[in-house]
Amino acid sequence: MKKALKLTFFFLFLIIIPILVYSQPPFEEVSTAPAGVAISFPLLFFFEQNKNIIFDFHVFNSTTGLQLTNTTTNCTFHLFDNTGIHIINQEPVPFDSTGIDWVLNVSGTNFSRLGAYVFLVNCQASWGGGFDNHRFRVTIDGEDDEVITNTNSFSFNFIFWIMFLLSIIFIVMMHKFKEDTASISYGFFAMILMILMGSILLFGFQLITLDNLSLPYDLNRLIGTICIVIGLYSAWFSVELYRFRKKEHNKDKEKEDFIAP
């Protein structure tokens, strides 16, 4: 039992390592065209699921650097999903009343799916034009998830499946040795591991990359929910086994007290 306990806490420590995610600050990028229109906007790579996104940018003459307004220029906005299908097609972008920015508030209903998106801005004047496009991601909480899904995907998946296998072993031992008092401990270890893994997935870690999948649900959150259900089952089984053993122990004690002179 002591060896199993040490092994469990060792894997718990390993699974915490990939949680250290570092975000990177946004910066501004300018798209220029010879003798045309230049578009400048802050690059924000990660947005929260189902939340409105405000796209704002500046437009100016790429030759003179003078700012362009809606008196000489028209801009349209395009939004694509990860398969290249238009979500928004040629939406006119309003010019801000302050006379500085072009601003478009896009409804959060367009960002129900987690994963990659692409937007394109096209601005045209009578003497020239320009466009720019960029990729961004929609995540559960709007935080950077690419450190986990890209940099540490192999190590995270490896640790996750090792812990999952260990949990299954504990569950099997919990049932196989249910006549032994150690089975309660096995169920307890399985509960800890399963609920930990399920919580990690529900909080945004991606076991399976969703960029190339088009599903009506989040597969990672489904797996996380299943892990938590299994963990709760292990807890319930351990508690019921403990109650049964306690009743049997009390019965045996009553028999001993009855037989004793």
Sequence and secondary structure as in RCSB ss.txt:
>XXXX:A:sequence
MKKALKLTFFFLFLIIIPILVYSQPPFEEVSTAPAGVAISFPLLFFFEQNKNIIFDFHVFNSTTGLQLTNTTTNC
TFHLFDNTGIHIINQEPVPFDSTGIDWVLNVSGTNFSRLGAYVFLVNCQASWGGGFDNHRFRVTIDGEDDEVITN
TNSFSFNFIFWIMFLLSIIFIVMMHKFKEDTASISYGFFAMILMILMGSILLFGFQLITLDNLSLPYDLNRLIGT
ICIVIGLYSAWFSVELYRFRKKEHNKDKEKEDFIAP
>XXXX:A:secstr
 HHHHHHHHHHHHHHHGGG       EEEEE  TTSEEEEEEE  EEETT  EEEEEEEEETTT  B  TTTEEE
EEEEE TTS EEEEEEE  B TTSS EEEEE GGGG S EEEEEEEEEEETTEEEEEEEEEEEESSSS  HIIII
ITHHHHHHHHHHHHHHHHHHHHHHHHTTTSTHHHHHHHHHHHHHHHHHHHHHTT  SS  TT   SS HHHHHHH
HHHHHHHHHHHHHHHHHHHHHHHHHHHHHHHHHH  
